């Protein structure tokens, strides 16, 4: 099922099983992913189950808001702009 949001397609993803971050990036491309049961090594994301992805940030955050899952990570999988400084 695909949903049109502001001329961009979003995709619920029901693939069973855990995927590495590299596998998730291959599926999502430069977009946003909702990942169930994420596994970390310290603060580095390693793997999880992809449950939704979208090129539209607002659509991804809306899906994150309404998800019934307990342990979900929302992650941007594209390249960051090197001209922007991120403060954590």
PyMOL commands that set and color helices and strands:
alter all, ss='L'
color gray80, all
select helices_A, chain A and resi 21-28+57-66
alter helices_A, ss='H'
color red, helices_A
select strands_A, chain A and resi 2-5+8-12+19-20+32-41+44-54+72-76
alter strands_A, ss='S'
color yellow, strands_A
deselect
rebuild
show_as cartoon
